[in-house]
């Protein structure tokens, strides 16, 4: 329903302002942007029309025609407008771009409304009255504010941090408790060599326990990897340059490459579950090309060389008279020149038909421009409208004029448009073009069969098809039609329904002339990119402001929908079949859910695998139906529209949302973000109308397209073309995630290895908070000794070659769902660190069971003990990273072996000099003296090997399994090569068809043989 209406008085405002008030009359010059939502009062053109582009609103860069209010068309000057006194009623502000209800002298519609953000084109100036301003404009209501974006890896880090904080608190609490248990014995509490002072005896025990707890917290605080946050930020910032430097992202047409606007989401590129993409300018180039046409069931292709007709390429002539054939061809071309809403761009250099080659066409639909240009190639040129007459230059260079009586505009329900024109001889003709399903029921049955075959063939080739029909209207019939049209247009109530009924009555009993095929040029490799994303397990949704027919055709062309995909429609057309829309919507939702639940029963198997084994389904929904679903008044329960709709969406392999306002795009993304499991969403678009969904999704990709840079400026990453999304996700995203996930696990691992011996040491030092390591080692461990190798690894590692990642999209599924930072891998790294830390400490402890480690009977002290543990620690965690490295560069070699060499050098240097600023020289010559013992050398090497042995064993087992899998694959291929000729011979003699079916669930080298009997010839 319309709801409340607001009434405004308006008058001309003499002030110059960038923010007009409601009721002000605004003058807008050519190429200026409308400052608010306006009702068009008058234009500099005689017929009161103006042309605008709405690329910033719905992504369509083609010019749209808008009409002034009929009663104010003649008020073309500021003086005449100043005499106008009137009131306007308008509905409450709403974000819907495609519907509006206003009343001035008569009922007004979207064709009278100029939206803020649109640009005036090919019109010198217009006058309009402001109806919505400020934050009440449709553009403002469709703006989605920026939100803080955090990656899944950051959330995992926080979860791990809580676990390690709990471990820290537990260690401190255990040590504090055991300290006082141990000191419960008087001798242990106050030995003879360490008597307490009087102040210590008088201190409260609770205060002492709290102080000891804090002391243990300080001693063990290195288990919290504070330096990891610095390393992660460095990795993200430096790693983002690899995207900018990638030559594959460079586009010669715009002379630019990829751009990273934020580096915080690099790893999120490897975790995407849903891709939401715009259509116009993202999947397509937004340029149409006339391919061929069919007249009376016969295909014509190629440019005419003679003036007597088209070049026919197939089928026998159905005409006995060549003149009749030429007349039908000319009638078809005249229909293409007349049945459209194309306008001619004003150009003073063009005078009549003498320079028609320089004509520039503008239209709200690129299809219409392609058809007019197609007719021009065959000798019929539309040269514009003058004084209400459409002018056409025929093949004989003669100007034909047709009086334009009425235009029956296109809409998504009728799926066709018509014009009624009057020839110079007085004949009244109706020309109609539209989708085959909308035209065939309205023409003679015997005319359909031949044309239908061509239409179906063109549709299979991915072309956009339109059928063309005509009929003659008798003067008496026209008078009746004219009266009905005027009454419907003047109606204040139910105007749309009344006009639709009149249109429906007029467009009957027509004669089919032929059909056209137009190619909507897809962006280079758009189809291959979508196929790769599907193979990687990603769900691709197309969210567009375009018409359903156009979007559906594009989805087939870019292989979002396959020919075998069963489409489920939730559109205005399917819902308006019933009187109560909500009841019909509920019926369809229940029907689709039952169908999908029957096809995909609940099981523990992944839904991604189920897609490959069942019928694929696609869903089509438009903006008005989505509004019904999101704003339904149903109680929350099993009948809730939204929950049923989401269940349907999750079972479909692809979803097309057409006629979407920018805010609705954001609502769709938000709805999916809030699904169970919080899937990661990515939005990609090229226009200002895509900004809302780009800001709403976890990752926003802007395309540097022809519609400005609003999307690129508001995005997290921007690329020149849609095809670059494939490598951005499958290669860069995959590697970024693996690198940073390994970095996070490695930091927690090496810090637990570092602190666990310190914790175990407390059991052997009376829980006295005695540090195991020297203060210099404590400080330098994370800063110098172990920081650079993991940083280099996290920047350069390629566990799988980039070309392999790009060519085999299934590898993307192996890391989906934050696989490397789940509980399983986290526990593996934690237990590995606990094992190695225990080996470090007790291995050295058992070494020290020998009271003397040197030939001169000198005994090592606690600092030597700690230094041996620390040496084994540094070498083990560094060599562990070396074992994990699959892609070696000179930088990896330099930082890994250089870090180990630096540790040895630093230890000699630190212990080889008496430092004057140190009160205690406890490390003096400790390291050098330690390495003088052969037993120490043997112990260090042995402990490193024991610590790394589980990792080495795991690597060996993986390599053996990988090699055995390769051998099995080769044996299977050999069997196939030997077996297939025999099987083919058997099939030939037994009338059996053999089908080799590769499956995603199997290895790429495996196959399934499926045979089915066929009729023998």
Protein Blocks (a to p, Z undefined) as FASTA:
>chain_A
ZZjaddddddddfbdcfbdcehiacdddehiacfbdcddfbdfbfnopacddfklmnopa
bdcdddddfklmmmmbfklmmmpccddddddddfbfkbccddfkbccdfklpccehiace
hifbdcdddfbgcjlbmklmmpccddddddfklmmmmmmmmmmmmmmmmmmmmmmmmmmm
mmmpmklmmcfklccdfklmmpcfklmmmmmmmmmmmmmmmmpcfklmmmmmmmmmmmmm
mmmmmmklpcfklopacddfbfklmmmmmmcfbdcddfehplpgoiacdfbdceehiace
djdfbfnbccdfedcdfbfblklmmmmmmmmmmmmmmnccbdcdddfkbgcjllmmmpcc
ddfblklmmmmmmmmmnopacebjeehiacdddfkopacddddfbdcdddfklopacddd
ddfkopacddddddfklmmmmmcfklmmmmmmmmmmmmmnopacdddddddddfklmmmm
mmmmmmmmmpmghklmmmmmmmmmmmgoiacfbdcdddddddehklmmmmmmmmnopacd
dddfbdfklmmmmmmmnomacfklccddddfklmmmpmblmlmmmmmmmmmmmmmmmmmc
cdfbdfklmmmmmccddddddfklmmmmmmpcbdcdfklmklmmmmmmmmpmbdcdehia
fklmmmmmmmmmmpghiaadddddfbfklmmmmmmmmbdcddddfnojklmmmmmbdcfb
fklmmmmmmmmmmmmmmmmmmmmmmmmmmmmmmmmmmmmmmmmnopnopafbdfklmmmm
mmmmmmmmmmmmmmmgcfbafklmmmmmmlmmmmgghlmlcfklmmmmmmmmmmmmmmmm
mmmmmmmmpmbfcfnlpacdfklmmmmmmmmmmmmmmmmmmmmpmbdcfklmmmmmmmmm
mmmmmmmmmmmpccfkbmblfkgoklmmmmmpmklmmmmmmmmmmmmmmmmmmmmmmmmm
mmmmmmmmmmmmmmmmmmmmmmmmmmmmnopacdddddfklcfkbccddddddddZZ
